[in-house]
Amino acid sequence: MKNALSNVNGWLGGLTGLLKTVVVFFVFAAIIWPTGLPNVIGGIVGLVNMFLGGGLAGLLALCVFCSFMD
């Protein structure tokens, strides 16, 4: 069981790393070519604003969410 959970953890870690790389690519691509690509920067700003719109509870939720990104 421990081996299976370790395997799943490895796959999820790899998938998370891949998604981070894709987001960074789209952010830089949106800076270089401002039209024709998904608005990643606007999506990130919208996500942060959604958390901060909840007041202190939203700010704490954003901190917890960011701690998982480590």
C-alpha positions as CSV (number, residue, x, y, z in Angstrom):
1,M,0.0,0.0,0.0
2,K,2.8,2.4,0.9
3,N,4.5,1.7,-2.5
4,A,1.3,2.4,-4.3
5,L,0.8,5.7,-2.6
6,S,4.4,6.6,-3.3
7,N,3.8,5.8,-7.0
8,V,0.7,8.0,-7.1
9,N,2.5,10.8,-5.3
10,G,5.3,10.6,-7.9
11,W,2.8,10.8,-10.8
12,L,0.9,13.7,-9.3
13,G,4.2,15.6,-8.6
14,G,5.2,15.1,-12.2
15,L,1.8,16.3,-13.4
16,T,1.9,19.4,-11.2
17,G,5.4,20.2,-12.4
18,L,4.2,19.9,-16.0
19,L,1.2,22.2,-15.4
20,K,3.4,24.8,-13.7
21,T,5.7,24.7,-16.8
22,V,2.7,25.2,-19.2
23,V,1.4,28.1,-17.1
24,V,4.8,29.8,-17.1
25,F,5.1,29.3,-20.9
26,F,1.7,30.8,-21.5
27,V,2.4,33.8,-19.3
28,F,5.6,34.6,-21.2
29,A,3.9,33.9,-24.5
30,A,1.1,36.3,-23.6
31,I,3.8,39.0,-22.8
32,I,5.5,38.4,-26.2
33,W,2.4,37.9,-28.3
34,P,-0.5,39.8,-26.5
35,T,-3.2,38.6,-28.9
36,G,-4.3,35.2,-30.0
37,L,-3.4,33.3,-26.9
38,P,-5.5,32.4,-23.8
39,N,-5.5,35.2,-21.2
40,V,-3.5,33.4,-18.5
41,I,-2.5,36.6,-16.7
42,G,-6.1,37.7,-16.5
43,G,-7.1,34.3,-15.3
44,I,-4.5,34.4,-12.5
45,V,-5.5,37.9,-11.5
46,G,-9.2,36.8,-11.5
47,L,-8.4,33.8,-9.3
48,V,-6.5,36.0,-6.7
49,N,-9.3,38.6,-6.8
50,M,-11.9,35.8,-6.2
51,F,-9.9,34.8,-3.1
52,L,-9.4,38.3,-1.8
53,G,-13.1,39.1,-2.4
54,G,-13.9,36.8,0.6
55,G,-12.2,39.1,3.1
56,L,-9.9,37.5,5.7
57,A,-11.3,34.0,5.1
58,G,-10.4,34.4,1.4
59,L,-7.0,35.6,2.2
60,L,-6.3,32.7,4.5
61,A,-7.7,30.3,1.8
62,L,-5.3,31.9,-0.7
63,C,-2.4,31.4,1.7
64,V,-3.3,27.7,2.1
65,F,-3.7,27.3,-1.7
66,C,-0.3,28.9,-2.2
67,S,1.3,26.6,0.4
68,F,0.2,23.6,-1.7
69,M,2.1,25.1,-4.7
70,D,5.4,24.6,-3.0
